Amino acid sequence: MKHILCICLSSTIQRTVTFKSLTKTHVNRSEHYVEHASGKAINSARVLNQLEKGCATTICPLGINNADYFLNLAQKDALEIAYVLIPGNTRTCWTLLDKSDATTTELVVGEKELTGKEEIPQDAVSVEAAEIKILKLIHESLDSVDAVLLSGSKPKIWSTDLYAAIAGITKDHNKILLADYIGQDLELTLKSVTPDIIKINDTEFIQTFMKECGQNVSEDELKNEIICLSKKLNNIVVVTRGTQSTFAAQNGKFEECPVIKTQAVNTTACGDSFNSGFLYEFLNTKDFSASLKKGTWCASKNAKSEIPGNIL
């Protein structure tokens, strides 16, 4: 069995609420709701463990005020979590599913930003100490895993170069790294190491690597940039495009993978599910085309589920 370490710096308590119909400015009464431990890499870990039980572990920080609640949710999904307690709350996300038009609306509720002057509760540590603990946990875990999946936005409380540091530690241990994050975090990472796999969506790719083009980028221009970047970095670049086919390149060799048409219930975590399928298949077969297909299959299965990061 291949083992994957999923690292999530933006842990989330996810409540998915289903409505028969949803109307702005009206009182809307839900049919039901479900709650799950979430965050991009945590969603990926759930899918990985559904692909093969016990193949994924997760490292994340948790706000001490609601950490127990998060951990209870994680336990229900048999997620193996190594965590560091910090002051404050783990953030909450609300996903609203409107059955009348099959739409998904995600509400991310940011917690009050830490200033560093808060009283640190018993059992929690400062943000600075938490970074050291997280890096230590990662370092101790790397000998027993085959790959690292690092994904999601990085809250402002963390050091600017934390993602780059995590990527550097991963590559120092000669482990495969899938990076699914954007902007300055990815730019700083690329100044020191090259992730084996960069996976982001088309909007994020353009914002990070084609800023001068604005949003008016043709398919051919996007393809060419993906090919050039993959060739330059000598790695894999995967760009998902929602309901359109996925563009990808391995060491400059381009491939296009069609999506699987499906009646979507909840599109949240489709990208995270793609990451799981792609990395799982790539670790086991090293087959680029098969990995794209596996990722696409996982994303389509997730879209049919109410639960974010679920292929069952």
Sine and cosine of phi, psi and omega as CSV:
sin_phi,cos_phi,sin_psi,cos_psi,sin_omega,cos_omega
0.00,0.00,0.72,-0.69,0.12,-0.99
-0.99,0.11,0.60,-0.80,-0.01,-1.00
-0.90,-0.44,0.67,-0.75,-0.07,-1.00
-0.82,-0.58,0.74,-0.67,0.08,-1.00
-0.99,-0.14,0.87,-0.49,0.01,-1.00
-0.98,-0.20,0.82,-0.57,-0.06,-1.00
-0.91,-0.41,0.83,-0.55,-0.07,-1.00
-0.77,-0.63,0.92,-0.40,0.04,-1.00
-1.00,-0.07,-0.05,1.00,0.00,-1.00
-0.81,-0.59,0.89,0.45,0.01,-1.00
-0.86,0.52,0.52,-0.85,-0.13,-0.99
-0.58,-0.81,0.63,-0.78,0.25,-0.97
-1.00,-0.09,0.91,-0.41,-0.14,-0.99
-0.97,-0.23,0.85,-0.53,0.10,-1.00
-0.93,-0.37,0.87,-0.49,0.00,-1.00
-0.96,-0.28,0.89,-0.46,-0.14,-0.99
-0.91,-0.41,0.80,-0.60,-0.05,-1.00
-0.97,-0.25,0.77,-0.64,0.03,-1.00
-0.87,-0.49,0.58,-0.81,0.14,-0.99
-0.89,0.45,-0.67,0.75,0.14,-0.99
-0.44,-0.90,0.42,-0.91,-0.10,-1.00
-0.75,-0.66,0.82,-0.57,-0.04,-1.00
-0.78,-0.63,0.81,-0.59,0.05,-1.00
-0.89,0.46,0.55,-0.84,0.05,-1.00
0.94,0.35,0.13,0.99,0.05,-1.00
-0.90,-0.43,0.31,-0.95,0.17,-0.98
-0.97,0.25,0.84,-0.55,-0.02,-1.00
-0.90,-0.43,0.85,-0.53,0.00,-1.00
-0.97,-0.23,0.80,-0.60,-0.09,-1.00
-0.98,0.20,0.38,-0.93,0.14,-0.99
-0.98,0.20,-0.69,0.73,0.00,-1.00
-0.14,-0.99,0.10,-1.00,0.10,-1.00
-0.55,-0.84,0.34,-0.94,0.10,-1.00
-0.76,-0.65,0.43,-0.90,0.00,-1.00
-0.80,-0.61,0.61,-0.79,-0.01,-1.00
-0.54,-0.84,0.47,-0.88,0.23,-0.97
-0.92,0.39,0.73,-0.68,-0.14,-0.99
-0.55,-0.83,-0.25,-0.97,-0.25,-0.97
0.92,-0.40,0.54,-0.84,-0.20,-0.98
-0.81,0.58,-0.80,0.60,-0.05,-1.00
-0.94,0.34,-0.45,0.89,0.05,-1.00
-0.95,0.30,-0.64,0.77,0.13,-0.99
-0.85,0.52,-0.69,0.73,0.02,-1.00
-0.89,0.46,-0.65,0.76,0.01,-1.00
-0.88,0.47,-0.63,0.78,0.01,-1.00
-0.88,0.47,-0.70,0.72,0.01,-1.00
-0.92,0.39,-0.67,0.74,0.02,-1.00
-0.85,0.53,-0.68,0.74,0.00,-1.00
-0.95,0.30,-0.34,0.94,0.14,-0.99
-0.98,0.20,-0.51,0.86,0.09,-1.00
-0.94,0.34,-0.66,0.75,0.04,-1.00
-0.42,-0.91,0.93,-0.38,-0.08,-1.00
-0.82,0.57,0.78,-0.62,0.09,-1.00
0.99,0.10,0.17,0.99,-0.06,-1.00
-1.00,0.04,-0.17,0.99,-0.07,-1.00
-0.78,-0.62,0.64,-0.77,0.17,-0.99
-0.81,-0.59,0.34,-0.94,-0.09,-1.00
-0.76,-0.65,0.64,-0.77,0.15,-0.99
-0.89,-0.46,0.75,-0.66,-0.02,-1.00
-0.38,-0.93,0.39,-0.92,0.19,-0.98
-1.00,0.04,0.49,-0.87,0.05,-1.00
-0.72,-0.70,0.72,-0.70,0.12,-0.99
-0.92,0.40,0.76,-0.65,-0.15,-0.99
-0.90,0.43,-0.47,0.89,-0.09,-1.00
-0.90,0.44,-0.54,0.84,0.00,-1.00
-0.76,-0.65,0.41,0.91,-0.01,-1.00
-0.88,0.47,-0.66,0.75,-0.03,-1.00
-0.88,0.47,-0.62,0.78,0.02,-1.00
-0.90,0.44,-0.71,0.71,0.04,-1.00
-0.86,0.51,-0.73,0.69,-0.06,-1.00
-0.91,0.41,-0.57,0.82,0.08,-1.00
-0.90,0.43,-0.65,0.76,0.06,-1.00
-0.91,0.42,-0.67,0.74,0.01,-1.00
-0.89,0.46,-0.64,0.77,-0.02,-1.00
-0.89,0.45,-0.59,0.81,0.01,-1.00
-0.88,0.48,-0.49,0.87,0.02,-1.00
-0.99,-0.14,0.18,0.98,0.02,-1.00
0.83,0.56,0.61,0.79,0.05,-1.00
-1.00,0.10,0.75,-0.66,0.05,-1.00
-1.00,0.01,0.93,-0.36,-0.13,-0.99
-0.89,-0.45,0.82,-0.57,0.24,-0.97
-0.96,-0.27,0.78,-0.63,-0.18,-0.98
-0.66,-0.75,0.32,-0.95,0.10,-0.99
-0.83,-0.56,0.77,-0.64,0.00,-1.00
-1.00,0.07,0.75,-0.66,0.05,-1.00
-0.82,-0.58,0.29,-0.96,0.04,-1.00
-0.88,0.47,0.41,-0.91,0.10,-1.00
1.00,-0.02,-0.39,-0.92,-0.10,-0.99
-0.90,-0.43,0.54,-0.84,0.29,-0.96
-0.94,0.34,0.71,-0.70,-0.11,-0.99
-0.93,0.38,0.29,-0.96,0.01,-1.00
-0.88,-0.48,0.66,-0.75,0.12,-0.99
-0.86,-0.51,0.63,-0.78,0.06,-1.00
-0.88,-0.47,0.80,-0.60,0.09,-1.00
-0.92,-0.38,0.82,-0.57,-0.03,-1.00
-0.97,-0.25,0.87,-0.49,0.01,-1.00
-0.97,-0.26,0.87,-0.50,0.01,-1.00
-0.97,-0.22,0.95,-0.30,-0.06,-1.00
-0.94,0.35,-0.38,0.92,-0.07,-1.00
-0.92,0.39,-0.54,0.84,0.02,-1.00
-0.77,-0.64,0.24,0.97,0.09,-1.00
0.82,0.57,0.72,0.70,0.02,-1.00
-0.95,-0.32,0.43,-0.90,0.03,-1.00
-0.87,-0.50,0.80,-0.60,0.07,-1.00
-0.84,-0.54,0.84,-0.55,-0.05,-1.00
-0.95,-0.31,0.76,-0.66,0.03,-1.00
-0.90,-0.43,0.90,-0.43,0.00,-1.00
-0.98,-0.19,0.90,-0.44,-0.06,-1.00
-0.99,-0.16,0.98,-0.22,-0.01,-1.00
-0.95,0.30,0.64,-0.77,0.06,-1.00
-0.99,0.17,0.31,-0.95,0.04,-1.00
-0.84,0.54,0.77,-0.64,-0.06,-1.00
-0.93,0.38,0.65,-0.76,0.04,-1.00
-0.97,0.23,0.61,-0.79,-0.01,-1.00
-0.97,-0.25,-0.23,0.97,-0.07,-1.00
1.00,-0.03,-0.13,0.99,-0.02,-1.00
-0.98,-0.22,0.01,1.00,-0.03,-1.00
-0.92,0.38,0.49,-0.87,0.15,-0.99
-0.94,0.34,0.77,-0.64,-0.06,-1.00
-1.00,0.04,0.88,-0.47,-0.03,-1.00
-0.91,0.43,0.36,-0.93,0.10,-1.00
-0.86,0.51,0.66,-0.75,-0.01,-1.00
0.99,0.13,-0.21,0.98,0.07,-1.00
-0.98,-0.17,0.22,-0.98,0.05,-1.00
-0.75,-0.66,0.26,-0.97,0.06,-1.00
-0.92,0.40,0.28,-0.96,0.03,-1.00
-0.87,0.50,-0.67,0.74,0.00,-1.00
-0.87,0.49,-0.70,0.71,0.03,-1.00
-0.93,0.37,-0.55,0.83,0.01,-1.00
-0.90,0.44,-0.66,0.75,0.04,-1.00
-0.85,0.53,-0.71,0.70,0.00,-1.00
-0.88,0.47,-0.68,0.73,0.00,-1.00
-0.91,0.42,-0.66,0.75,0.01,-1.00
-0.89,0.45,-0.72,0.70,0.02,-1.00
-0.89,0.46,-0.59,0.81,0.04,-1.00
-0.92,0.40,-0.69,0.72,0.04,-1.00
-0.87,0.50,-0.68,0.74,0.01,-1.00
-0.89,0.45,-0.74,0.67,-0.01,-1.00
-0.84,0.54,-0.68,0.74,-0.03,-1.00
-0.95,0.33,-0.40,0.92,-0.07,-1.00
-1.00,0.03,-0.38,0.92,-0.20,-0.98
-0.91,0.41,-0.51,0.86,-0.01,-1.00
-0.91,0.41,-0.37,0.93,-0.08,-1.00
-0.96,-0.27,0.16,0.99,0.02,-1.00
-0.83,-0.56,0.28,-0.96,0.01,-1.00
-0.98,-0.22,-0.36,0.93,-0.05,-1.00
-0.40,-0.92,0.33,-0.94,0.05,-1.00
-0.83,-0.55,0.73,-0.69,0.11,-0.99
-0.93,-0.38,0.93,-0.37,-0.02,-1.00
-0.91,-0.42,0.90,-0.44,-0.11,-0.99
-0.52,-0.85,0.35,-0.94,0.08,-1.00
0.98,-0.21,0.28,-0.96,0.05,-1.00
-0.95,0.32,0.44,-0.90,0.00,-1.00
-0.96,-0.28,0.89,-0.45,0.03,-1.00
-0.84,0.55,0.45,-0.89,-0.11,-0.99
-0.92,0.40,-0.26,0.97,-0.02,-1.00
-0.93,0.37,-0.35,0.94,-0.08,-1.00
-1.00,0.01,0.42,-0.91,-0.01,-1.00
-0.86,0.51,0.52,-0.85,-0.05,-1.00
-0.84,0.54,-0.61,0.79,-0.10,-1.00
-0.98,-0.18,0.32,0.95,-0.07,-1.00
-0.91,0.43,-0.68,0.73,0.02,-1.00
-0.89,0.46,-0.66,0.75,0.03,-1.00
-0.89,0.46,-0.62,0.79,0.02,-1.00
-0.91,0.41,-0.68,0.73,0.02,-1.00
-0.90,0.45,-0.69,0.72,0.03,-1.00
-0.88,0.47,-0.65,0.76,0.00,-1.00
-0.90,0.45,-0.69,0.72,0.03,-1.00
-0.88,0.47,-0.67,0.75,-0.01,-1.00
-0.87,0.49,-0.74,0.68,-0.04,-1.00
-0.96,0.29,-0.49,0.87,0.11,-0.99
-0.87,0.48,-0.49,0.87,0.03,-1.00
-1.00,-0.04,0.14,0.99,0.04,-1.00
0.85,0.53,0.63,0.78,0.05,-1.00
-0.98,-0.21,0.53,-0.85,0.06,-1.00
-0.93,0.37,0.72,-0.69,-0.03,-1.00
-0.87,-0.50,0.84,-0.54,0.19,-0.98
-0.98,-0.22,0.86,-0.50,-0.01,-1.00
-0.94,-0.33,0.87,-0.49,0.06,-1.00
-0.83,-0.56,0.96,0.27,0.08,-1.00
-0.42,-0.91,0.18,-0.98,-0.25,-0.97
-0.71,-0.71,-0.06,-1.00,0.16,-0.99
0.87,0.49,-0.64,-0.77,-0.08,-1.00
-0.87,0.50,-0.61,0.79,0.00,-1.00
-0.86,0.51,-0.70,0.71,0.01,-1.00
-0.95,0.31,-0.64,0.77,0.01,-1.00
-0.88,0.47,-0.68,0.73,0.03,-1.00
-0.92,0.39,-0.59,0.80,0.05,-1.00
-0.87,0.49,-0.72,0.69,-0.08,-1.00
-0.93,0.37,-0.30,0.95,0.07,-1.00
-0.96,0.28,-0.34,0.94,-0.05,-1.00
-0.90,-0.43,-0.66,0.75,0.00,-1.00
-0.61,-0.79,0.26,-0.97,0.04,-1.00
-0.92,-0.39,0.89,-0.46,0.11,-0.99
-0.87,0.50,0.59,-0.81,0.04,-1.00
-0.91,0.42,-0.56,0.83,-0.02,-1.00
-0.71,-0.71,0.83,-0.56,0.18,-0.98
-0.95,-0.31,0.86,-0.51,0.00,-1.00
-0.79,-0.61,0.89,-0.45,0.07,-1.00
-0.58,-0.82,0.16,-0.99,0.03,-1.00
-1.00,0.04,0.12,-0.99,-0.12,-0.99
-0.90,0.44,-0.65,0.76,0.02,-1.00
-0.89,0.46,-0.70,0.72,0.01,-1.00
-0.91,0.41,-0.63,0.78,0.00,-1.00
-0.89,0.46,-0.71,0.70,-0.01,-1.00
-0.90,0.43,-0.68,0.74,0.00,-1.00
-0.90,0.43,-0.50,0.86,-0.07,-1.00
-1.00,-0.02,-0.67,0.74,-0.15,-0.99
-0.92,-0.39,-0.17,0.99,-0.04,-1.00
-0.71,-0.70,0.67,0.74,-0.09,-1.00
-0.83,0.56,-0.62,0.78,-0.09,-1.00
-0.93,0.37,-0.25,0.97,-0.04,-1.00
-1.00,0.01,-0.16,0.99,-0.11,-0.99
0.91,0.42,-0.57,-0.82,0.02,-1.00
-0.98,-0.20,-0.03,1.00,-0.02,-1.00
-1.00,0.02,0.95,0.30,-0.04,-1.00
-0.90,-0.45,0.80,-0.59,0.02,-1.00
-0.98,0.22,0.26,-0.97,0.04,-1.00
-0.88,0.47,-0.65,0.76,0.00,-1.00
-0.90,0.43,-0.66,0.75,0.04,-1.00
-0.89,0.45,-0.65,0.76,0.02,-1.00
-0.90,0.43,-0.72,0.69,0.04,-1.00
-0.83,0.55,-0.75,0.66,-0.05,-1.00
-0.89,0.46,-0.64,0.76,-0.01,-1.00
-0.92,0.38,-0.63,0.78,0.04,-1.00
-0.90,0.44,-0.70,0.71,0.02,-1.00
-0.88,0.47,-0.73,0.68,-0.04,-1.00
-0.90,0.44,-0.67,0.74,-0.02,-1.00
-0.92,0.40,-0.69,0.72,0.01,-1.00
-0.89,0.45,-0.63,0.78,0.03,-1.00
-0.93,0.37,-0.69,0.73,0.01,-1.00
-0.88,0.47,-0.69,0.72,-0.05,-1.00
-1.00,0.06,-0.22,0.98,-0.04,-1.00
0.83,0.55,0.77,0.64,-0.04,-1.00
-0.58,-0.82,-0.27,-0.96,0.05,-1.00
-0.96,-0.29,0.74,-0.68,0.10,-1.00
-0.83,-0.56,0.84,-0.55,-0.01,-1.00
-0.86,-0.52,0.79,-0.61,-0.01,-1.00
-0.83,-0.55,0.95,-0.32,0.06,-1.00
-0.99,0.12,0.48,-0.88,-0.11,-0.99
-0.72,-0.70,0.69,0.73,0.05,-1.00
0.89,0.45,-0.86,-0.51,-0.03,-1.00
-0.99,0.10,-0.02,1.00,0.04,-1.00
-0.99,-0.14,0.26,-0.97,-0.05,-1.00
-0.85,0.52,0.46,-0.89,0.02,-1.00
-1.00,0.07,0.72,-0.70,0.10,-1.00
-0.98,-0.17,0.69,-0.73,-0.01,-1.00
-0.45,-0.90,0.37,-0.93,0.06,-1.00
-0.54,-0.84,0.61,-0.79,0.08,-1.00
-0.87,-0.50,0.92,-0.40,-0.02,-1.00
0.78,0.62,0.62,0.78,0.05,-1.00
1.00,-0.02,-0.10,1.00,0.02,-1.00
-1.00,-0.07,0.87,-0.49,-0.13,-0.99
-1.00,0.08,0.60,-0.80,0.16,-0.99
-0.65,-0.76,0.53,-0.85,0.07,-1.00
-0.85,-0.53,0.75,-0.66,-0.05,-1.00
-0.86,-0.51,0.87,-0.49,0.00,-1.00
-0.93,0.36,0.50,-0.87,0.08,-1.00
-0.98,0.21,0.28,-0.96,0.08,-1.00
-0.99,-0.14,0.90,-0.45,-0.02,-1.00
-0.92,0.40,0.75,-0.67,-0.02,-1.00
-0.47,-0.88,0.34,-0.94,0.10,-1.00
-1.00,0.09,0.98,-0.19,-0.13,-0.99
-0.96,0.29,0.65,-0.76,0.12,-0.99
-0.97,-0.23,-0.71,0.71,-0.01,-1.00
-0.53,-0.85,0.90,-0.43,-0.04,-1.00
-1.00,0.06,-0.07,1.00,0.04,-1.00
-0.87,0.48,0.71,-0.70,0.07,-1.00
0.96,0.27,0.24,0.97,0.10,-1.00
-0.90,0.44,-0.64,0.77,0.05,-1.00
-0.91,0.42,-0.62,0.78,0.03,-1.00
-0.91,0.41,-0.62,0.78,0.02,-1.00
-0.93,0.37,-0.62,0.79,0.09,-1.00
-0.85,0.53,-0.72,0.69,0.01,-1.00
-0.82,0.57,-0.69,0.72,-0.03,-1.00
-0.88,0.48,-0.79,0.61,-0.03,-1.00
-0.89,0.45,-0.69,0.72,-0.02,-1.00
-0.88,0.47,-0.78,0.63,-0.08,-1.00
-0.92,0.38,-0.63,0.77,0.02,-1.00
-0.86,0.50,-0.75,0.66,-0.02,-1.00
-0.92,0.39,-0.65,0.76,-0.04,-1.00
-0.91,0.42,-0.65,0.76,0.03,-1.00
-0.89,0.45,-0.59,0.81,-0.10,-1.00
-1.00,0.05,-0.44,0.90,-0.10,-1.00
-0.80,-0.59,-0.36,0.93,-0.12,-0.99
0.87,0.50,0.30,0.95,-0.02,-1.00
-1.00,-0.05,0.94,-0.34,-0.08,-1.00
-0.89,0.46,-0.74,0.68,-0.02,-1.00
-0.90,0.44,-0.70,0.72,0.01,-1.00
-0.90,0.44,-0.55,0.83,0.01,-1.00
-0.92,0.38,-0.66,0.75,0.06,-1.00
-0.89,0.47,-0.66,0.75,-0.01,-1.00
-0.92,0.38,-0.64,0.77,0.01,-1.00
-0.91,0.41,-0.67,0.74,0.05,-1.00
-0.88,0.48,-0.68,0.74,0.01,-1.00
-0.90,0.43,-0.65,0.76,0.03,-1.00
-0.89,0.46,-0.70,0.71,0.01,-1.00
-0.89,0.45,-0.66,0.75,0.02,-1.00
-0.89,0.46,-0.65,0.76,-0.02,-1.00
-0.94,0.35,-0.61,0.79,0.05,-1.00
-0.91,0.42,-0.65,0.76,0.03,-1.00
-0.89,0.46,-0.64,0.77,-0.03,-1.00
-0.87,0.49,-0.42,0.91,-0.02,-1.00
-0.99,0.12,-0.12,0.99,-0.12,-0.99
-0.95,-0.30,0.54,-0.84,0.14,-0.99
-0.92,0.39,-0.52,0.85,-0.14,-0.99
-0.99,0.14,0.77,-0.64,0.05,-1.00
-0.96,0.28,0.82,-0.58,-0.05,-1.00
0.98,0.21,0.86,0.50,-0.05,-1.00
-0.49,-0.87,0.76,-0.65,0.01,-1.00
-0.84,-0.54,0.17,0.98,-0.02,-1.00
-1.00,0.04,0.00,0.00,0.00,0.00
